[in-house]
Amino acid sequence: MKETKPQLQNPISQPPAPISILVTGGAGFIGSNFIHYMIKAHPNYIIINLDKLTYAGNLENLKDINRMDAGFKEQDLVGGGFENKIQNLKHQIQYPISDIQQSTRYHFVKGDIANTELVDYIFERFKPNYVVNFAAESHVDRSIENPKIFLETNVIGTQVLLDVAKKHWLASGKWKEGVKFVQISTDEVYGSLGPQGYFTEKTPLDPHSPYSASKAAADLITKAYFDTFDMPINITRCSNNYGPYQFPEKLIPLMINNALHHKKIPVYGDGKQIRDWLYVEDHCRAIDLVMQKGRIGEVYNIGGHNEMENIQIVNKICSILDELYPISKNPTSNMQHPTLKSYKQLISFVADRPGHDRRYGIDATKIHEELGWQPLVDFDEGIKKTVEWYLNNQEWMDRVTSGEYMKYYERMYSWR
Ligand SMILES: NC(=O)c1ccc[n+]([C@@H]2O[C@H](COP(=O)([O-])OP(=O)(O)OC[C@H]3O[C@@H](n4cnc5c(N)ncnc54)[C@H](O)[C@@H]3O)[C@@H](O)[C@H]2O)c1
């Protein structure tokens, strides 16, 4: 008798397997934008955000994400029997388990990237496929005041992450499939340019501030893990970012905030320092591409093709504010400065920062040619969106500048 083949039923389409990413420094400016971007762009991704919540880390940047849910269960990620392990680890690490906020797609862990035991615990528990390391002390002026913490976080912290990732991803001389460490660096590691030329990935590193020196050191240790151990890594070096959720000690939010409160708008030196500005969401898209498709061991420059003098940026911000929120409508004005007609009248030139680099310019040809990336938001559109965001989120700005935002963590997590 002829054997009849069993009819194959249409396979029920399965959701793609979850992929987990350890994002460090995810409560900061770019990290929080990256988490927003990735949660929207990849429904099968699970994000673990490890952040120490320094003055620059603000969980309010992510408060809408705490409520998101894509239906993955804890056991999808960690396998059986894990709860027992958590109970054991609970006594071994100095972070109470209540510090770990749960949702199915987004987990927050408060802690230091330089804490080997904690990072090891996160690897045990969440088995990340990727590490994207944003965590850093990032403000040049602060690095001139106190360089030590820059070395502790930016250099030692990166080395700890690399080492723990290696421990979990390398077995019997073979790296696990589908894992990668992405180090988020900066164009500042290249030093300063004259009026001509651009930084390419081959430009020698020549950092000038303790901040950029610590970032260059982190790049080199990351590269060393590739050269020595074949670790799957990429390094991205991006130009200046702007957009929502930036801490108002950096140029653009500082200028907006001072203007709105009719404080002096301080411009360093002659204001003719040139930076290449990129809208933060374009940066996030570039990191996503590098993470998925970047050639192992490679460095990718990311830039906006948008060089501008600081003073041009400040003038643009003032013009947008004059249009969107004219002095006549700002209640502070009439009381404090009855003669003020334009925010530009608040601009004030102050002594330059020591060692201030004159010009940065990024050649982003490699990421364009290899990965097809280019910026999508042009500067005029991006800066208008950014000023609008800060105008619409003045409460966020007030809470950050008053330090009130630091109590958010206490309110959100202390009772858990
Ligand atoms: N902002 C830019 O224009 C720019 C441009 C290029 C590259 N970068 C790089 O991108 C990364 C993010 O920059 P940003 O502007 O978002 O910085 P940020 O200062 O806004 O955020 C840094 C985050 O890291 C956290 N953090 C600091 N020390 C930590 C530690 N020891 N352990 C865990 N978390 C810690 C902070 O709490 C904060 O949430 C940095 O590595 C920076 O060098 C920034």
The ligand as an SDF file (V2000), in Angstrom:
LIG
                    3D

 44 48  0  0  0  0  0  0  0  0999 V2000
   26.3880   64.1970   24.1840 N   0  0  0  0  0  0  0  0  0  0  0  0
   27.0860   64.1700   23.0720 C   0  0  0  0  0  0  0  0  0  0  0  0
   27.0230   65.0830   22.2550 O   0  0  0  0  0  0  0  0  0  0  0  0
   27.9760   62.9890   22.7690 C   0  0  0  0  0  0  0  0  0  0  0  0
   28.5940   62.9200   21.5190 C   0  0  0  0  0  0  0  0  0  0  0  0
   29.3730   61.8050   21.2000 C   0  0  0  0  0  0  0  0  0  0  0  0
   29.5210   60.7920   22.1320 C   0  0  0  0  0  0  0  0  0  0  0  0
   28.9240   60.8850   23.3430 N   0  0  0  0  0  0  0  0  0  0  0  0
   29.0980   59.7410   24.2770 C   0  0  0  0  0  0  0  0  0  0  0  0
   27.8150   59.1620   24.4410 O   0  0  0  0  0  0  0  0  0  0  0  0
   27.6770   58.6450   25.7660 C   0  0  0  0  0  0  0  0  0  0  0  0
   26.4290   59.2250   26.4040 C   0  0  0  0  0  0  0  0  0  0  0  0
   26.5390   60.6580   26.4220 O   0  0  0  0  0  0  0  0  0  0  0  0
   25.3920   61.5470   27.0920 P   0  0  0  0  0  0  0  0  0  0  0  0
   25.5460   62.9080   26.5440 O   0  0  0  0  0  0  0  0  0  0  0  0
   24.1140   60.8310   26.9960 O   0  0  0  0  0  0  0  0  0  0  0  0
   25.8780   61.5370   28.6110 O   0  0  0  0  0  0  0  0  0  0  0  0
   25.0660   61.8660   29.9390 P   0  0  0  0  0  0  0  0  0  0  0  0
   26.0540   62.5060   30.8630 O   0  0  0  0  0  0  0  0  0  0  0  0
   23.8020   62.5800   29.6230 O   0  0  0  0  0  0  0  0  0  0  0  0
   24.6660   60.4300   30.5090 O   0  0  0  0  0  0  0  0  0  0  0  0
   25.5880   59.5530   31.0940 C   0  0  0  0  0  0  0  0  0  0  0  0
   24.8020   58.5080   31.8880 C   0  0  0  0  0  0  0  0  0  0  0  0
   25.7430   57.5760   32.4290 O   0  0  0  0  0  0  0  0  0  0  0  0
   25.3990   57.3320   33.7890 C   0  0  0  0  0  0  0  0  0  0  0  0
   26.6280   56.9540   34.5160 N   0  0  0  0  0  0  0  0  0  0  0  0
   27.6860   57.7550   34.8130 C   0  0  0  0  0  0  0  0  0  0  0  0
   28.6150   57.0400   35.4820 N   0  0  0  0  0  0  0  0  0  0  0  0
   28.1360   55.7660   35.5740 C   0  0  0  0  0  0  0  0  0  0  0  0
   28.6500   54.5670   36.1330 C   0  0  0  0  0  0  0  0  0  0  0  0
   29.8440   54.5250   36.7440 N   0  0  0  0  0  0  0  0  0  0  0  0
   27.9080   53.4360   36.0430 N   0  0  0  0  0  0  0  0  0  0  0  0
   26.6710   53.4520   35.4540 C   0  0  0  0  0  0  0  0  0  0  0  0
   26.1450   54.5790   34.9250 N   0  0  0  0  0  0  0  0  0  0  0  0
   26.8660   55.7110   34.9760 C   0  0  0  0  0  0  0  0  0  0  0  0
   24.8050   58.6330   34.2870 C   0  0  0  0  0  0  0  0  0  0  0  0
   23.9920   58.4500   35.4450 O   0  0  0  0  0  0  0  0  0  0  0  0
   24.0130   59.0840   33.0610 C   0  0  0  0  0  0  0  0  0  0  0  0
   22.7120   58.5410   33.0850 O   0  0  0  0  0  0  0  0  0  0  0  0
   28.9590   59.0010   26.5160 C   0  0  0  0  0  0  0  0  0  0  0  0
   29.7750   57.8690   26.5320 O   0  0  0  0  0  0  0  0  0  0  0  0
   29.5770   60.1060   25.6690 C   0  0  0  0  0  0  0  0  0  0  0  0
   30.9740   60.0650   25.7590 O   0  0  0  0  0  0  0  0  0  0  0  0
   28.1490   61.9550   23.7000 C   0  0  0  0  0  0  0  0  0  0  0  0
  1  2  1  0
  2  3  2  0
  2  4  1  0
  4  5  1  0
  4 44  2  0
  5  6  2  0
  6  7  1  0
  7  8  2  0
  8  9  1  0
  8 44  1  0
  9 10  1  0
  9 42  1  0
 10 11  1  0
 11 12  1  0
 11 40  1  0
 12 13  1  0
 13 14  1  0
 14 15  2  0
 14 16  1  0
 14 17  1  0
 17 18  1  0
 18 19  2  0
 18 20  1  0
 18 21  1  0
 21 22  1  0
 22 23  1  0
 23 24  1  0
 23 38  1  0
 24 25  1  0
 25 26  1  0
 25 36  1  0
 26 27  1  0
 26 35  1  0
 27 28  2  0
 28 29  1  0
 29 30  1  0
 29 35  2  0
 30 31  1  0
 30 32  2  0
 32 33  1  0
 33 34  2  0
 34 35  1  0
 36 37  1  0
 36 38  1  0
 38 39  1  0
 40 41  1  0
 40 42  1  0
 42 43  1  0
M  CHG  2   8   1  16  -1
M  END
$$$$
